[in-house]
């Protein structure tokens, strides 16, 4: 499963002829966004399989928790968890816990370990129909998961027997409760859906589901629908920025004429393909399509965040993030800013096609727009200067 798609992908149906002034874009009575914030013992159990794997990325956050809880588990479970991680990566599924969180989010419920045990007892009946009907379906991933469902169920049965629910409450109950209270009080002020509909020309379901966990760091995970898994101590601004970004994927239909026209131009650019090929692959985005998808979303989420009062300085953001690879994000943002897009809004897909047809994605225009946003010379966009 493509990691970019798993952690940072959301689909929304196109809105025909949506423009500023339409009912959907601007004049809907009252807030468009309905925030739903809930905990999930089941998803936290899935997340806890990451530090139980022994991987340094996770034990750096949860070493004390593992030291306290692992001795409660059977030797078979302690051996099975790292082996499931290894097998998932060997099979091309990717990171085990995040992908398992995605797949099990398609069950009827995942609030408790009992819900997971019920789903895993007959995954063909309880999980596959919704998963196969959704945007994340992958036949190879499903075959791997279905073949391992019995082993996975045995792991969760052992976590239940070891009283993971009580352990989680003892270690994180207060923190999760505080995160829930904080987000439930603050998020209704942020009408993300209204802003994103105005700036994309698309329509979105009004509901955004935030599932508050304890053991999920360092990941923020997009799962089924418009649902996000995140740590309880993420502040409001971070939560809003994550949701603003994730809802946008893909920013325009990636097989449509606008994306094809833009990618044809950017593929001939003397700089952009170099960034795709030369950057550290640990950041992902190892194809032009993938980086284009991500960077167009970043350009627009920057505008959404600014309108909602939680925006970061764009120059600082893109100079520092992922070794400075998001030059396209700065270029798109610069062109959108020139067009006063935050005020005007409209169809983003039409805007991209116009930019491609009008020569605005040509290197001499696009690079200059990026350089202005990044506050560095046009001939120093990549690699990012040391200390940038």
C-alpha positions in Angstrom: 0.0 0.0 0.0 1.3 3.4 -1.0 2.4 5.1 2.3 1.6 8.6 0.9 -1.9 7.4 0.1 -2.5 5.8 3.4 -1.4 8.6 5.7 -2.3 11.5 3.7 -5.1 10.8 1.2 -8.8 11.9 1.1 -11.3 11.8 -1.7 -14.1 14.3 -2.4 -16.5 14.3 -5.3 -16.3 17.2 -7.8 -18.8 19.9 -7.5 -20.2 20.9 -10.8 -19.7 24.5 -11.7 -19.1 25.6 -8.1 -18.0 29.2 -7.8 -17.9 31.8 -5.1 -21.4 32.9 -4.4 -22.9 29.4 -4.8 -25.0 28.0 -2.0 -22.4 25.3 -1.4 -19.4 27.6 -1.5 -20.5 30.6 0.6 -24.1 31.0 1.7 -24.9 27.7 3.4 -26.7 28.6 6.6 -24.5 28.1 9.6 -21.2 26.3 9.8 -20.6 23.6 7.2 -18.2 21.6 9.4 -19.4 19.0 11.9 -16.5 17.9 14.2 -16.8 14.6 15.9 -14.1 13.8 18.5 -13.9 10.4 20.2 -11.4 8.0 21.8 -10.8 4.4 20.6 -9.4 1.7 22.8 -9.3 -0.6 19.7 -7.3 1.8 17.6 -5.0 2.5 20.5 -4.3 -1.2 20.8 -3.5 -1.3 17.1 -1.1 1.6 17.5 0.5 0.0 20.5 1.7 -2.8 18.3 4.2 -0.3 16.9 6.3 0.2 20.1 5.8 -3.5 20.9 7.6 -4.2 17.6 10.8 -2.8 19.2 11.4 -0.3 16.4 13.3 2.7 17.5 10.9 5.1 15.8 8.3 4.1 18.3 10.2 3.1 21.4 11.6 6.6 21.6 8.1 7.7 22.6 6.8 4.6 24.5 9.8 2.7 25.9 8.5 2.9 29.5 5.0 1.6 28.4 6.6 -1.3 26.6 8.8 -2.1 29.6 5.7 -2.2 31.8 3.3 -4.0 29.6 5.3 -6.5 27.5 6.0 -8.9 30.4 2.3 -9.4 30.7 2.2 -10.9 27.2 3.0 -14.4 26.2 6.3 -15.2 24.5 4.3 -16.2 21.4 2.8 -12.7 21.2 6.1 -10.9 21.9 7.6 -12.9 19.0 4.6 -12.5 16.7 4.4 -8.7 16.7 7.9 -7.9 15.2 7.4 -10.8 12.8 4.1 -9.3 11.5 5.9 -6.0 11.0 8.7 -7.7 9.0 6.3 -9.8 7.0 4.1 -6.8 6.1 7.1 -4.9 4.7 8.4 -7.9 2.9 5.0 -8.4 1.2 4.9 -4.7 0.1 2.0 -3.9 2.5 4.1 -1.3 4.3 4.2 -0.3 8.0 2.1 -2.9 9.8 0.2 -0.9 12.5 -0.8 2.1 10.3 -2.0 -0.2 7.5 -3.9 -2.4 10.0 -5.5 0.7 11.5 -6.7 1.6 8.0 -8.1 -1.9 7.2 -9.8 -2.3 10.6 -11.4 1.1 10.3 -13.7 -0.5 7.7 -15.2 -2.8 10.3 -18.5 -2.0 11.8 -16.8 -0.8 15.0 -13.3 -0.5 16.4 -13.9 1.3 19.7 -12.8 -1.7 21.8 -10.5 -4.7 21.6 -13.7 -6.8 21.6 -14.8 -5.0 18.4 -11.5 -5.9 16.8 -11.9 -9.6 17.9 -15.4 -9.7 16.4 -14.2 -8.2 13.1 -11.1 -10.5 12.9 -13.2 -13.6 13.5 -14.7 -13.3 10.0 -13.0 -10.5 8.1 -14.5 -11.5 4.7 -17.9 -10.7 6.1 -17.2 -7.9 8.6 -14.4 -5.9 6.9 -14.0 -6.7 3.2 -17.3 -5.3 1.9 -16.7 -1.8 3.1 -12.9 -1.9 2.4 -13.4 -3.2 -1.1 -16.0 -0.5 -1.8 -13.8 2.3 -0.6 -10.9 4.3 -2.1 -8.1 2.4 -0.4 -8.9 -1.1 -1.7 -5.9 -3.1 -2.7 -6.3 -6.8 -3.6 -2.7 -7.8 -2.7 -2.9 -6.0 0.7 -6.2 -7.7 1.4 -4.9 -11.2 0.6 -2.0 -10.7 2.9 -4.2 -9.4 5.7 -6.7 -12.1 5.3 -4.0 -14.7 5.5 -2.7 -13.2 8.7 -6.0 -12.4 10.4 -5.9 -15.4 12.7 -2.4 -14.5 13.9 -3.5 -10.9 14.4 -6.6 -11.9 16.3 -4.5 -14.0 18.6 -2.3 -11.0 19.4 -5.3 -8.9 20.3 -6.8 -11.7 22.4 -3.6 -11.7 24.4 -3.7 -7.9 24.8 -7.2 -8.3 26.1 -6.2 -11.0 28.5 -3.3 -8.8 29.8 -5.8 -6.0 30.5 -4.6 -3.6 27.9 -7.8 -1.5 28.5 -6.9 -1.1 32.2 -3.3 -0.4 31.4 -4.2 2.3 28.8 -6.6 3.9 31.3 -3.9 4.0 34.0 -1.1 5.3 31.7 -3.1 7.6 29.4 -6.7 8.1 30.7 -6.2 11.6 32.0 -4.3 12.7 28.9 -6.9 11.3 26.5 -9.7 12.9 28.5 -8.0 16.2 28.5 -7.3 16.0 24.7 -11.0 15.2 24.1 -12.2 18.0 26.2 -9.9 20.5 24.6 -10.6 19.6 21.0 -14.4 19.3 21.5 -14.4 22.8 23.0 -12.2 24.4 20.4 -12.8 22.8 17.0 -16.3 24.1 16.3 -14.8 27.5 15.7 -13.0 26.2 12.6 -15.2 25.8 9.6 -12.8 23.9 7.4 -15.4 22.5 5.1 -16.8 25.9 4.1 -13.3 27.3 3.3 -12.1 24.2 1.4 -15.3 24.1 -0.8 -14.8 27.8 -1.7 -11.1 27.4 -2.5 -11.4 24.1 -4.5 -14.8 24.2 -6.2 -15.6 20.8 -4.8 -18.0 19.6 -2.2 -17.2 17.6 0.9 -19.2 15.7 3.5 -19.6 18.0 6.5 -18.4 15.5 9.1 -14.8 15.3 10.2 -14.0 12.5 12.7 -11.0 13.0 15.0 -10.0 9.8 16.9 -7.9 10.7 19.9 -5.2 8.1 20.8 -2.2 7.8 23.1 0.1 5.4 21.4 0.0 6.8 17.8 3.1 8.9 17.7 4.8 9.9 15.5 2.0 9.2 13.0 -1.1 11.1 12.2 -3.2 8.6 10.1 -6.0 9.1 7.6 -8.3 6.1 7.6 -11.8 5.4 6.3 -13.8 8.4 5.1 -12.9 11.8 6.6 -11.5 10.2 9.8 -8.1 11.0 11.3 -6.2 9.2 14.1 -4.0 11.5 16.2 -2.2 11.8 19.5 -4.1 13.3 22.5 -1.6 16.1 23.0 -1.8 17.5 19.5 -2.9 21.1 19.9 -5.8 22.7 18.1 -3.8 24.5 15.5 -2.0 21.2 14.6 -5.3 19.3 14.4 -6.8 21.9 12.1 -3.8 22.0 9.8 -3.7 18.3 9.5 -7.4 18.0 8.7 -7.1 21.0 6.2 -4.4 19.2 4.4 -5.6 15.6 4.4 -9.1 16.4 3.2 -7.6 17.8 0.0 -6.0 14.6 -1.4 -6.2 14.4 -4.3 -6.4 18.1 -5.0 -7.7 17.6 -8.5 -8.5 14.4 -10.4 -5.0 12.9 -11.1 -6.2 11.3 -14.4 -7.9 14.5 -15.6 -6.8 16.9 -18.3 -5.6 19.6 -15.8 -3.3 17.2 -14.0 -2.1 15.6 -17.2 -1.3 19.0 -18.7 0.5 20.2 -15.6 2.5 17.0 -15.3 3.6 17.1 -18.9 5.1 20.6 -18.4 6.6 19.9 -15.0 8.1 16.6 -16.3 10.2 18.7 -18.8 11.2 21.2 -16.2 15.0 21.3 -15.7 14.6 21.4 -11.9 11.4 19.6 -10.7 12.4 16.1 -11.9 15.8 16.5 -10.2 14.1 17.1 -6.9 12.0 14.0 -7.4 15.1 11.9 -8.2 17.6 13.4 -5.8 15.8 13.9 -2.5 16.1 11.5 0.4 13.5 8.7 -0.3 12.6 8.5 3.4 10.4 11.5 2.8 8.4 9.6 0.2 7.2 11.4 -2.9 9.4 9.4 -5.2 7.4 10.0 -8.3 6.5 13.3 -10.0 2.8 12.4 -9.7 3.2 11.9 -6.0 5.1 15.1 -5.3 2.7 17.1 -7.5 -0.3 15.8 -5.6 1.3 16.6 -2.3 2.6 20.0 -3.2 -0.6 21.3 -4.7 -2.4 20.2 -1.5 0.2 22.0 0.6 -0.2 25.2 -1.4 -3.9 25.2 -0.9 -3.8 24.0 2.8 -1.5 26.9 3.5 -4.3 29.3 2.3 -7.0 27.4 4.2 -4.9 27.5 7.4 -4.2 31.2 7.0 -7.9 32.0 6.5 -8.7 30.0 9.7 -6.0 31.8 11.7 -3.6 28.8 12.2 -1.3 29.3 9.2 2.5 29.1 9.5 4.9 31.4 7.7 5.1 29.8 4.2 8.8 30.6 3.6 9.7 29.0 6.9 7.5 26.0 6.4 8.8 25.0 3.0 12.4 25.9 3.6 12.5 23.6 6.6 10.2 20.7 5.7 11.6 17.5 4.3 15.0 19.0 3.4 13.3 21.7 1.3 11.8 19.4 -1.4 8.5 21.2 -1.6 9.5 23.8 -4.2 6.4 23.1 -6.3 4.2 23.9 -3.2 5.9 27.3 -3.0 5.4 27.8 -6.7 1.7 27.0 -6.7 1.2 29.1 -3.6 2.9 32.0 -5.2 0.8 31.9 -8.3 -2.4 31.4 -6.3 -1.5 34.4 -4.1 -0.9 36.5 -7.2 -4.4 35.6 -8.3 -5.8 36.5 -4.9 -7.2 33.0 -4.7 -7.8 33.2 -0.9 -10.4 36.0 -1.7 -11.7 34.9 -5.1 -11.8 31.1 -4.8 -13.2 28.9 -7.6 -12.4 25.6 -9.3 -8.9 24.6 -8.5 -8.9 22.1 -11.4 -9.8 24.9 -13.9 -7.1 27.1 -12.4 -4.4 24.4 -12.9 -5.5 23.9 -16.5 -5.4 27.6 -17.1 -2.0 27.9 -15.5 -0.7 25.1 -17.7 -2.2 26.5 -20.9 -1.2 30.0 -20.1 2.5 29.3 -19.7 2.5 30.0 -15.9 4.0 26.6 -15.2 7.0 27.3 -17.5 10.3 27.4 -15.6 10.9 31.1 -15.9 7.5 31.9 -14.3 7.1 29.0 -11.9 10.6 29.1 -10.5 10.3 32.9 -9.9 7.0 32.4 -8.1 8.6 29.8 -5.8 11.7 31.9 -5.2 9.6 34.8 -4.1 7.8 32.7 -1.6 10.9 30.9 -0.3 12.8 34.2 -0.1 15.9 32.9 -1.9 17.4 33.3 -5.4 15.8 31.6 -8.3 19.0 29.7 -9.0 19.2 28.4 -5.3 15.8 26.6 -5.1 17.4 23.1 -5.0 19.2 21.7 -3.2 18.1 23.9 -0.3 21.1 26.0 0.9 22.7 24.8 4.1 20.9 26.3 7.1 17.9 27.3 5.0 
